[in-house]
């Protein structure tokens, strides 16, 4: 029989299918189920329909988290990619050992454990005795409590995020730079193009697919930000988001509802709302790219 003849092939893919179903499909289905229920992991789940979704959408914490997230994305994604692009151009100008040294130096923050990176920056931001405040003191600027002043907390997080993520984006962009034919730059120079014009009219157009990937990946990562603000503010499941929720983000709010308030149904609904937002943004990015693509 055909099924028996293909049995070895089915057995070969069976481990992947089983693991995929257990660790991906089942959690999604389970989360969707509990998003319509009131469940605290102790008592039996009670069906509440769309109440969890309505409760989240009408909450002040959700409004604050989305406002913080929107501001964070608008600043972090373009500024981070601009910094990474500049670093990639700089590193690409070096060859040999110097090129390898700068690639490693700029990529180092990417491989640092999150808690170690947060510890370093909490020391830098420490009032009075932190490195940044010491430097500001040399110019007569009073000490700033970067991680407790609501006017500076979000921008302090953005600086940390760019410091960590720029190295990863730099490596991706640098790989794209290496694949641009040198003949294009030679032709541009013969036409009288200076360095800036070469970047604008040769480098950026040729990096289109790479920049699209970096921007899309940056948006998806930014929408899921969690560990950096959590660690910088010393958050716990019962106290998170920093002073006046200045560093409250959707994933933090979701985790707090689940493990702090023990409202796993609300947390599941929160997760699906965030998933819908991520899918929508990603689909919009591909739609814009397809509309701009030459036909």
C-alpha positions as CSV (number, residue, x, y, z in Angstrom):
1,X,0.0,0.0,0.0
2,X,1.2,3.6,-0.7
3,X,1.0,4.5,3.0
4,X,3.2,1.5,4.0
5,X,5.7,2.3,1.3
6,X,6.2,5.8,2.6
7,X,6.3,4.8,6.3
8,X,10.1,5.3,6.6
9,X,9.6,8.9,5.4
10,X,6.8,9.5,7.8
11,X,9.0,8.2,10.6
12,X,11.8,10.5,9.6
13,X,9.7,13.6,10.0
14,X,7.7,12.3,13.0
15,X,10.1,13.7,15.6
16,X,9.9,17.2,14.2
17,X,6.1,17.0,13.8
18,X,5.7,15.7,17.4
19,X,7.9,18.4,18.9
20,X,6.3,21.1,16.8
21,X,2.9,20.0,17.9
22,X,3.8,19.7,21.6
23,X,5.9,22.9,22.0
24,X,4.2,25.2,19.4
25,X,0.7,24.2,18.3
26,X,-0.5,23.0,21.7
27,X,0.7,26.1,23.6
28,X,-1.0,28.3,21.0
29,X,-4.3,26.3,21.2
30,X,-4.1,26.2,25.0
31,X,-3.5,29.9,25.2
32,X,-6.4,30.7,22.9
33,X,-8.6,28.5,25.0
34,X,-7.7,30.2,28.3
35,X,-7.9,33.7,26.8
36,X,-11.7,33.3,26.9
37,X,-11.7,31.9,30.5
38,X,-11.1,33.2,34.0
39,X,-8.3,30.9,35.3
40,X,-5.8,31.2,38.1
41,X,-4.2,27.8,37.6
42,X,-5.8,26.4,40.8
43,X,-9.6,26.6,40.3
44,X,-11.3,25.2,37.2
45,X,-11.4,27.7,34.2
46,X,-14.6,29.6,33.9
47,X,-15.8,30.8,30.5
48,X,-16.1,34.6,30.3
49,X,-16.1,35.2,26.5
50,X,-14.4,38.4,25.5
51,X,-14.3,39.9,29.0
52,X,-10.6,39.4,29.3
53,X,-9.9,41.2,26.1
54,X,-12.3,44.1,27.0
55,X,-10.8,44.4,30.5
56,X,-7.3,44.7,29.0
57,X,-8.2,47.2,26.3
58,X,-10.0,49.4,28.8
59,X,-7.2,49.3,31.5
60,X,-4.9,52.2,32.2
61,X,-1.9,50.0,32.3
62,X,-2.5,48.8,28.8
63,X,-2.9,52.4,27.6
64,X,0.3,53.4,29.3
65,X,2.2,50.4,28.0
66,X,1.1,51.0,24.4
67,X,2.0,54.7,24.7
68,X,5.5,53.8,26.0
69,X,5.9,51.1,23.3
70,X,4.9,53.5,20.5
71,X,7.4,56.1,21.6
72,X,10.1,53.5,22.1
73,X,9.6,52.1,18.6
74,X,9.5,55.5,16.9
75,X,12.8,56.5,18.4
76,X,14.7,53.2,18.8
77,X,14.1,51.5,15.4
78,X,15.2,54.3,13.0
79,X,18.0,55.6,15.4
80,X,19.3,52.1,16.0
81,X,19.5,51.3,12.4
82,X,21.1,54.6,11.6
83,X,23.8,53.9,14.2
84,X,24.3,50.4,12.9
85,X,24.5,51.6,9.3
86,X,27.2,54.2,10.3
87,X,29.2,51.5,12.2
88,X,29.0,49.1,9.3
89,X,30.4,51.8,6.9
90,X,33.1,52.6,9.4
91,X,34.1,49.0,10.0
92,X,33.9,48.2,6.2
93,X,36.6,50.9,5.7
94,X,39.1,48.8,7.7
95,X,40.8,45.6,6.6
96,X,42.7,42.8,8.2
97,X,43.2,42.7,11.9
98,X,41.7,46.2,12.5
99,X,38.5,45.2,10.8
100,X,38.2,42.0,12.8
101,X,38.9,44.0,16.0
102,X,36.2,46.6,15.5
103,X,33.7,43.9,14.4
104,X,34.3,42.0,17.6
105,X,34.3,45.2,19.8
106,X,31.0,46.5,18.4
107,X,29.4,43.0,18.5
108,X,30.4,42.3,22.1
109,X,27.3,43.9,23.7
110,X,25.1,41.5,21.7
111,X,26.6,38.4,23.4
112,X,26.7,39.9,26.9
113,X,24.0,38.3,29.2
114,X,21.1,40.7,29.7
115,X,21.6,40.9,33.5
116,X,25.3,41.8,33.0
117,X,24.4,44.5,30.5
118,X,21.8,45.9,32.8
119,X,24.2,45.9,35.7
120,X,26.8,47.8,33.7
121,X,24.2,50.5,32.7
122,X,22.7,50.7,36.2
123,X,26.2,51.6,37.4
124,X,26.6,54.1,34.6
125,X,23.3,55.7,35.4
126,X,23.8,55.7,39.2
127,X,23.1,59.2,40.7
128,X,26.1,61.2,42.0
129,X,28.7,58.4,41.6
130,X,27.8,56.8,38.3
131,X,30.1,57.3,35.3
132,X,27.6,59.4,33.3
133,X,26.8,61.7,36.2
134,X,30.5,62.1,37.0
135,X,31.1,63.2,33.4
136,X,28.1,65.6,33.6
137,X,29.5,67.0,36.8
138,X,32.7,68.0,35.0
139,X,30.5,70.4,33.0
140,X,28.7,71.7,36.0
141,X,25.5,69.7,35.4
142,X,23.7,68.5,38.4
143,X,23.3,64.8,39.1
144,X,20.4,63.1,37.2
145,X,18.5,60.1,38.4
146,X,18.2,58.5,35.0
147,X,16.3,55.4,36.1
148,X,13.9,57.1,38.5
149,X,13.1,60.4,36.7
150,X,10.1,59.9,34.5
151,X,11.4,62.5,32.0
152,X,14.6,60.5,31.4
153,X,13.7,56.9,32.0
154,X,12.5,56.0,28.5
155,X,15.4,57.7,26.8
156,X,17.8,56.0,29.2
157,X,16.3,52.6,28.1
158,X,16.6,53.6,24.4
159,X,20.3,54.3,24.8
160,X,20.8,50.9,26.4
161,X,18.8,49.2,23.6
162,X,20.8,50.9,20.9
163,X,24.1,50.0,22.6
164,X,23.1,46.3,22.7
165,X,21.3,45.9,19.3
166,X,23.6,48.1,17.1
167,X,26.3,45.4,16.9
168,X,23.8,42.7,15.6
169,X,22.4,45.0,13.0
170,X,25.9,46.2,12.1
171,X,27.0,42.6,11.3
172,X,23.9,42.1,9.0
173,X,24.5,45.3,7.2
174,X,28.2,44.7,6.9
175,X,27.5,41.4,5.2
176,X,25.3,43.2,2.7
177,X,28.1,45.8,2.1
178,X,30.5,43.0,1.3
179,X,28.2,41.7,-1.5
180,X,28.0,45.1,-3.3
181,X,30.1,44.8,-6.5
182,X,33.1,47.2,-6.4
183,X,32.4,48.0,-10.1
184,X,29.4,50.1,-9.1
185,X,31.5,52.3,-6.8
186,X,34.1,52.7,-9.6
187,X,31.4,53.7,-12.1
188,X,30.0,56.2,-9.6
189,X,33.5,57.7,-9.0
190,X,34.0,58.0,-12.7
191,X,30.7,60.0,-12.9
192,X,32.0,62.4,-10.3
193,X,30.1,61.1,-7.3
194,X,31.6,61.9,-3.9
195,X,31.5,59.6,-0.8
196,X,28.1,60.8,0.3
197,X,26.5,60.4,-3.1
198,X,28.0,56.9,-3.4
199,X,26.3,56.0,-0.2
200,X,22.9,57.5,-1.2
201,X,22.8,56.3,-4.8
202,X,24.7,53.0,-4.7
203,X,25.0,51.6,-1.1
204,X,21.5,52.2,0.2
205,X,19.6,51.0,-3.0
206,X,21.8,47.8,-3.1
207,X,21.1,47.2,0.6
208,X,17.4,47.3,0.1
209,X,16.7,43.6,1.0
210,X,19.1,43.8,4.0
211,X,17.6,47.0,5.3
212,X,14.1,45.6,5.0
213,X,15.1,42.6,7.1
214,X,16.8,44.7,9.7
215,X,13.9,47.1,10.0
216,X,11.3,44.3,10.1
217,X,13.3,42.4,12.7
218,X,13.9,45.6,14.7
219,X,10.1,46.3,14.8
220,X,9.2,42.8,15.9
221,X,11.9,42.8,18.6
222,X,10.9,46.2,19.9
223,X,7.3,45.2,20.2
224,X,8.4,42.3,22.5
225,X,10.8,44.3,24.7
226,X,10.9,43.0,28.2
227,X,14.2,42.1,29.7
228,X,16.0,45.4,29.5
229,X,13.4,47.6,31.1
230,X,12.6,44.8,33.6
231,X,16.2,44.6,34.8
232,X,17.0,48.3,34.6
233,X,14.1,49.1,37.0
234,X,14.7,46.1,39.3
235,X,11.2,44.9,38.6
236,X,9.4,41.9,40.1
237,X,6.0,40.3,39.3
238,X,4.3,42.4,41.9
239,X,6.1,45.7,41.2
240,X,7.2,46.5,37.7
241,X,7.4,49.3,35.1
242,X,9.4,51.7,37.2
243,X,8.2,55.0,38.7
244,X,4.7,56.0,37.5
245,X,4.9,53.1,35.0
246,X,7.4,55.1,32.9
247,X,9.0,51.9,31.7
248,X,5.9,49.7,31.5
249,X,5.6,47.7,28.3
250,X,3.1,45.2,27.0
251,X,5.1,42.0,27.7
252,X,5.9,43.3,31.3
253,X,2.2,44.0,31.9
254,X,1.3,40.5,30.6
255,X,3.8,38.8,32.8
256,X,2.6,40.8,35.8
257,X,-1.0,39.8,35.2
258,X,0.0,36.2,34.9
259,X,2.5,35.6,37.7
260,X,1.8,38.7,39.9
261,X,-2.0,39.0,39.9
262,X,-2.4,35.2,38.9
263,X,-4.8,36.1,36.1
264,X,-3.6,33.7,33.5
265,X,-6.7,34.1,31.3
266,X,-6.1,37.9,31.0
267,X,-2.4,37.2,30.3
268,X,-3.3,34.8,27.5
269,X,-5.6,37.4,26.0
270,X,-2.9,40.0,26.3
271,X,-0.5,37.7,24.5
272,X,-2.9,37.2,21.6
273,X,-3.5,41.0,21.3
274,X,0.2,41.5,21.1
275,X,0.5,38.7,18.6
276,X,-2.2,40.2,16.4
277,X,-0.3,43.6,16.5
278,X,3.0,41.9,15.5
279,X,1.4,40.0,12.6
280,X,-0.3,43.2,11.4
281,X,2.9,45.3,11.5
282,X,4.8,42.5,9.7
283,X,2.2,42.1,7.1
284,X,2.1,45.8,6.6
285,X,5.9,45.9,6.1
286,X,5.7,43.2,3.4
287,X,2.7,45.0,1.7
288,X,4.6,48.3,1.6
289,X,7.7,46.5,0.2
290,X,5.6,44.7,-2.5
291,X,3.9,48.0,-3.5
292,X,7.3,49.7,-3.8
293,X,8.9,46.8,-5.7
294,X,9.6,47.5,-9.4
295,X,7.2,45.6,-11.8
